[in-house]
Amino acid sequence: MLHLQGSVCRPGVRWYGGTVGSSKTDPQVEVAIARSFLGSVASETQARLFADAIRLDVPAGSVLYRDEDPARTGLVVAGLVRIYLTSAEGRQITVRYARSGAAVGVPMAVGGPVAVSAQAVTDSSLLLFPSATVRAIAMADAGIAWRLAEEVTRLLYAVLDAFGGTVFGSVRQRLARHLLDLAAERQRDVLLPAPVSQQALADAVGTAREVVARTLRDFREAGLIESTRHGVVLLAPDRLHEVATTGEL
């Protein structure tokens, strides 16, 4: 069972117990499964995997798990989840963001616990299943084992792309990601404040303050952020994540 830290789970945590094609399956879950690597897995294997799955709805700001917690595997059904590392001094660095259809904890099912934590940036919903179940099925089924290997490889490429974007992405992309990272560290429920000056943002993303000012204006006009005397408040973190990924408003 998943134990939330920092925020209280909403009522309605429930056993999933459905399979693709079942009338009991939540359409939102069906979409997430179809988007994920599980979409191409045989229905019999899906039935075994999801037999003990838990559907969990969590509010924005919840810490889903910390680096010292037991390994767990899941599928993001809705929302935006941040996976991050924490230093001994308490500093954080985002590894990746996960949206609907993204798997979390797959490497843990293969190699055991990893020193990462997960946080719901927006109200989120996840489907959780025991890592031991995933491991047992993979050891007996070459097909699911290969799907897991493909997913781990895809995650590796995604992390490399994210770090490459931090260095080589456009100013708009780098600024969007930096704002997400800053605000997520200071999140209070649904409020995502980034208390930072334009000059500090310019220094962080490697550009001039005037360029940052123009980019923030574009973000404001698109309804992504709101500027305050203390910095920036994120209004649409999911859309800002799209900007960080694609560079398009």
C-alpha positions, 0 to 999 in steps of 0.5 A: 500500500502506498503511503503519502507523505506531506499531504493526505490522500483523498478519499476513494483509494480503490482496488482496480481489478479491471482488465482492458475491454472489461465494462468495469474499466475506467475509460481514463485508465484504458486510455493511459494503458493504450498510451503506455508500453502495456498497451501491446501486452497480451490481455491475459498478462494484463489481467495478472498484472492488474489483478491487485492494482490500486487506483490512487487519486492524489492532490497536487503537492503530494509526495508519492514516495521518497528515495528511502521507501520500498520499490513500487511500480505504477502507471500515470492515469492523469495529471503531471508527476515529477521524478527527482533526486535529493542531495544530502543538503536537501537540494533537488534536481528533476530527473523527468516529468511523467504524464498520462500513459507514462510508467513510473518505477519500472527500473525498480521492478528490475533492479530494486529501489532507486534513490529517487522521489516522486511528487504530484505537480497537479492533481494526479491519478495513478494505477499502482501494482506491486513491483514483486508481481511485475518482476515475477511475471517478467521472469516467467514471460519473455514477452513482458520482459522484453516490453520492460527492457524497451521501457527502461531503454525509452526512459533512459533516452527520455532522461538524456533528452531532458538533460540535453534540453537543459543545456541545448534547448531554446531559451523558452524551453530552458526557462519553462523547465527551470520555472517548473523545477523551482516551483515544484520544490516550493509547492503548497497544495495547488499553488506553484510559486517560483520566488525568483528575479528575472536576473536570477532566471537569466543567470540560470538559463544562460541568457540576458535579462531582457530575453527572459523578460520577453519570454515571461511576457509571452508566458503571461499572455498565454496564461501560463504564469502570473508575475508578482513582486516576489517572482512568478506563480505557475498557473498551468504547469501541464501546459508549461511542461509542454513548452519545455518539451516542444518549445511551442506555446 
